Structure formats: C-alpha cells, structure tokens
Amino acid sequence: MHILITGGGGFLGQKLARKLAANGKLRGQEITAMTLMDVAVPACPDAGFPINAEACDVSDEAAVGRLFAKHGPFDVIYHLAAVVSGAAEADFDLGMRVNLMGSLNMFQAARAQGNCPVVVYASSIAAHGGEEPDVIVDGVELNPQTSYGAQKVMGELLLNDMSRKGFMDGRGLRLPTVSIRPGKANAAASSFMSSIFRDTMQGDTSNCPVGRDFLIFHSAPRTVVENLVIAGEIDGAEFGFNRCLNLPGRSDTVGEMIAAMTKVFGPEAEARITWDSDPVIEKIVNGWRNRVISEKALRLGFVQDKSFEDTVRWFLEDDIARPA
Ligand SMILES: NC(=O)c1ccc[n+]([C@@H]2O[C@H](COP(=O)([O-])OP(=O)(O)OC[C@H]3O[C@@H](n4cnc5c(N)ncnc54)[C@H](O)[C@@H]3O)[C@@H](O)[C@H]2O)c1
C-alpha cells in the first residue's frame, strides 16, 4: 500500500502523514511507502516504512507526470494541495492554475496509472453560499461565492465524473473551517477563528473582529484528520451517485468557544482578546454558512466533534509544544 499526499508539507498534510505513519495500515493493508509532495520538500515524520519527500508543483503537468513515474503507482492519493481562499480570491489565475488545473493534473495522473486508485479530495464548506438555504443539508445545489469555492466545486465535478467512468475511486470531503490551526496567523478572513485561541493560550494578544454571538461551523484538526483516514477506508460504492459530501462539524458561537477555552485553560487567555470590530472581515464572514446537517457523512461513519473543549485539550497536547 503506497500512499501519496499532495500538499504534504501543509497543516493538514503533515498531520495526516503523522497519523498514517502511526497507524501503519490503511484499507486493511500494511502501508509499505508514502510519498509527500509540496512546492517545497516536505518534512517527513518517523515511520516504519520509507517516505519520499518531493518538491513538485501540481499545476505543472509534466512535473506531476515525473513524480508518478518516479514513485508511483500509488494505491491511495490524498489530494490536499491548494492555494487557500484569500490567495485564490486575490489572484484568479493562480487559483485556477493550482486549484482547478492542478486537480485535473492529479486526477489524470491517477487515471493514467490504470489501477483505479482511491483519491481523497479536500473540498470546502466554501462550496456553499449565495442562493442556498441557511441550514445546509445533503443535496443542496452548490452556489459558491468565491473563486476558491468555485474551483473546489469544479474539482468535485471532475472527481465524480472520473469515478463514474472507473478511472479512479474518488471521495470528496467539504471540510468545515479547521480550528484551532497551529502556527502563525495567515491572511485568511477566518484567521481570527484560530488566533483568538492559539495566540492567547501562548501568551500573545489577539483581536476578535466579530461579536461574541458570531456563529462558526468548525471542526478540530484531529477530527478532520480522522475523517480523511476514514475517507480512505470506506468502500467507494457506499457514496452512491455523489462521491462528495459535507463533513460533520460543530456550530458554536465565538462566546461559547471562548467559554470552552476558559474552562480547559483558565481565564488568562480570554483576557488577552481585544474586541475591535472590522467591518471588512465581518462582511466576508457573515456570507459564510454556519449550520450544516451532515446526515450522509454520519451514516457512512464519518465522525463529529463532541465539544470545543476537546479541541482545546487536543491543541494543548498536539500543537502548543510543537508549533507548525
Ligand atoms: N484548513 C481549513 O480550514 C480548510 C477548510 C476547508 C478546506 N481546506 C482544504 O484542505 C486542504 C489542506 O488545507 P490546509 O489547511 O492544510 O492548507 P495549507 O495551506 O496548510 O496546505 C496546503 C498545501 O498546498 C501546498 N501547495 C500550494 N500550491 C501548490 C502547488 N502548486 N503544488 C503543490 N503544492 C501546493 C502549499 O504549499 C501547502 O503546503 C486544502 O485543499 C484546503 O483548501 C482546508
């Protein structure tokens, strides 16, 4: 069992690689090798099997071909490489190149292997928006309101069609906002959803640009990584006609999440939050969907966070001593 992770140097790619290395198995088989690829050579976790780390640009079809020729064939491909929402919105051509053409390159390379590999694709809650119900249920028409969301949806359509054709065994997961993200704040409008917890628990101040009653649809890194593993395990036929689904998450207000942090960590962190509203960020984040009922995912065995208190505990165990 040889696994490829694109975006293997990123936040979720690194966590997934560590989890798979610890598990040692996937789909009932021993993992015999793993290949991590990213724009820069990714770090490799300790593992009981060899790990290849390669710099490769998913938007470069020839480079992807060389990667597959050198290390393939792969049995399971996790396609996580992407430029995230802010960057794809600021630079339409970059987003199209990496998120759409990069996905097409990966799917075509998977197809060319001829072994119908399992392909797990990271889509996003950003697939939803606009003329959709306030509460998202399975089967609503996707109406993304960003270029990033539109590119993710185009990847979903490709994944579905190429699975229907038998070129690959695809599974697309619409991830909630993953919080608490370790490391440094990034330029995403959602950045505060991690930094008001991560930075304040590490002794820094952080500004919350929205009110305490702002509702967030979120999931913990540990839960999302567990769901990526589950996505690789499931029998593809169980997905039925649509290989893409909304992952489970939690809907909590900022105030509820802060209260959970205080319960686990104590009151010092909350005292480091400032509350200067930012109308620009508010306008963006108020357009996001924050209530999702993920019946299909739960029926297929995907897991849901039980509390934000767990997320805080897991951050303290996994990330506070080892910033990404
Ligand atoms: N973290 C979240 O809240 C969230 C929510 C919804 C969806 N997602 C999706 O999950 C996936 C992983 O997200 P993440 O949070 O780990 O993001 P991340 O930015 O930490 O990781 C993405 C990785 O992709 C790499 N990448 C970018 N362009 C590339 C290219 N041309 N070729 C090869 N690699 C390239 C980046 O260098 C980065 O390491 C992404 O597809 C993202 O869109 C994440």
The ligand as an SDF file (V2000), in Angstrom:
LIG
                    3D

 44 48  0  0  0  0  0  0  0  0999 V2000
   -7.7700   24.3700    6.9810 N   0  0  0  0  0  0  0  0  0  0  0  0
   -9.0310   24.6380    6.6960 C   0  0  0  0  0  0  0  0  0  0  0  0
   -9.7450   25.3030    7.4610 O   0  0  0  0  0  0  0  0  0  0  0  0
   -9.6440   24.0890    5.4080 C   0  0  0  0  0  0  0  0  0  0  0  0
  -11.0210   24.2320    5.2240 C   0  0  0  0  0  0  0  0  0  0  0  0
  -11.5880   23.7710    4.0490 C   0  0  0  0  0  0  0  0  0  0  0  0
  -10.7860   23.1360    3.0970 C   0  0  0  0  0  0  0  0  0  0  0  0
   -9.4560   23.0140    3.2960 N   0  0  0  0  0  0  0  0  0  0  0  0
   -8.6350   22.3660    2.2500 C   0  0  0  0  0  0  0  0  0  0  0  0
   -7.8240   21.3620    2.8290 O   0  0  0  0  0  0  0  0  0  0  0  0
   -6.5800   21.2680    2.1090 C   0  0  0  0  0  0  0  0  0  0  0  0
   -5.4250   21.3920    3.0780 C   0  0  0  0  0  0  0  0  0  0  0  0
   -5.5460   22.6520    3.7380 O   0  0  0  0  0  0  0  0  0  0  0  0
   -4.5010   23.1600    4.8270 P   0  0  0  0  0  0  0  0  0  0  0  0
   -5.2850   23.8790    5.8500 O   0  0  0  0  0  0  0  0  0  0  0  0
   -3.5730   22.0670    5.2100 O   0  0  0  0  0  0  0  0  0  0  0  0
   -3.7510   24.2540    3.9510 O   0  0  0  0  0  0  0  0  0  0  0  0
   -2.1970   24.5790    3.8420 P   0  0  0  0  0  0  0  0  0  0  0  0
   -2.0830   25.8620    3.0940 O   0  0  0  0  0  0  0  0  0  0  0  0
   -1.5310   24.4560    5.1590 O   0  0  0  0  0  0  0  0  0  0  0  0
   -1.7010   23.3640    2.9240 O   0  0  0  0  0  0  0  0  0  0  0  0
   -1.8610   23.3550    1.5260 C   0  0  0  0  0  0  0  0  0  0  0  0
   -0.5070   22.9910    0.9290 C   0  0  0  0  0  0  0  0  0  0  0  0
   -0.6270   23.0160   -0.5110 O   0  0  0  0  0  0  0  0  0  0  0  0
    0.6080   23.4520   -0.9960 C   0  0  0  0  0  0  0  0  0  0  0  0
    0.5090   23.9630   -2.3630 N   0  0  0  0  0  0  0  0  0  0  0  0
    0.0210   25.1690   -2.7760 C   0  0  0  0  0  0  0  0  0  0  0  0
    0.1760   25.2980   -4.0990 N   0  0  0  0  0  0  0  0  0  0  0  0
    0.7710   24.1560   -4.5280 C   0  0  0  0  0  0  0  0  0  0  0  0
    1.2110   23.7000   -5.7890 C   0  0  0  0  0  0  0  0  0  0  0  0
    1.0720   24.4570   -6.8900 N   0  0  0  0  0  0  0  0  0  0  0  0
    1.7860   22.4840   -5.8750 N   0  0  0  0  0  0  0  0  0  0  0  0
    1.9540   21.7090   -4.7780 C   0  0  0  0  0  0  0  0  0  0  0  0
    1.5630   22.0940   -3.5380 N   0  0  0  0  0  0  0  0  0  0  0  0
    0.9900   23.3090   -3.4300 C   0  0  0  0  0  0  0  0  0  0  0  0
    1.0380   24.5670   -0.0420 C   0  0  0  0  0  0  0  0  0  0  0  0
    2.4060   24.8270   -0.1210 O   0  0  0  0  0  0  0  0  0  0  0  0
    0.5810   23.9940    1.2980 C   0  0  0  0  0  0  0  0  0  0  0  0
    1.6410   23.3540    1.9680 O   0  0  0  0  0  0  0  0  0  0  0  0
   -6.6260   22.3630    1.0480 C   0  0  0  0  0  0  0  0  0  0  0  0
   -7.0430   21.7900   -0.1780 O   0  0  0  0  0  0  0  0  0  0  0  0
   -7.6770   23.3240    1.5700 C   0  0  0  0  0  0  0  0  0  0  0  0
   -8.2950   24.0330    0.5150 O   0  0  0  0  0  0  0  0  0  0  0  0
   -8.8590   23.4600    4.4410 C   0  0  0  0  0  0  0  0  0  0  0  0
  1  2  1  0
  2  3  2  0
  2  4  1  0
  4  5  1  0
  4 44  2  0
  5  6  2  0
  6  7  1  0
  7  8  2  0
  8  9  1  0
  8 44  1  0
  9 10  1  0
  9 42  1  0
 10 11  1  0
 11 12  1  0
 11 40  1  0
 12 13  1  0
 13 14  1  0
 14 15  2  0
 14 16  1  0
 14 17  1  0
 17 18  1  0
 18 19  2  0
 18 20  1  0
 18 21  1  0
 21 22  1  0
 22 23  1  0
 23 24  1  0
 23 38  1  0
 24 25  1  0
 25 26  1  0
 25 36  1  0
 26 27  1  0
 26 35  1  0
 27 28  2  0
 28 29  1  0
 29 30  1  0
 29 35  2  0
 30 31  1  0
 30 32  2  0
 32 33  1  0
 33 34  2  0
 34 35  1  0
 36 37  1  0
 36 38  1  0
 38 39  1  0
 40 41  1  0
 40 42  1  0
 42 43  1  0
M  CHG  2   8   1  16  -1
M  END
$$$$
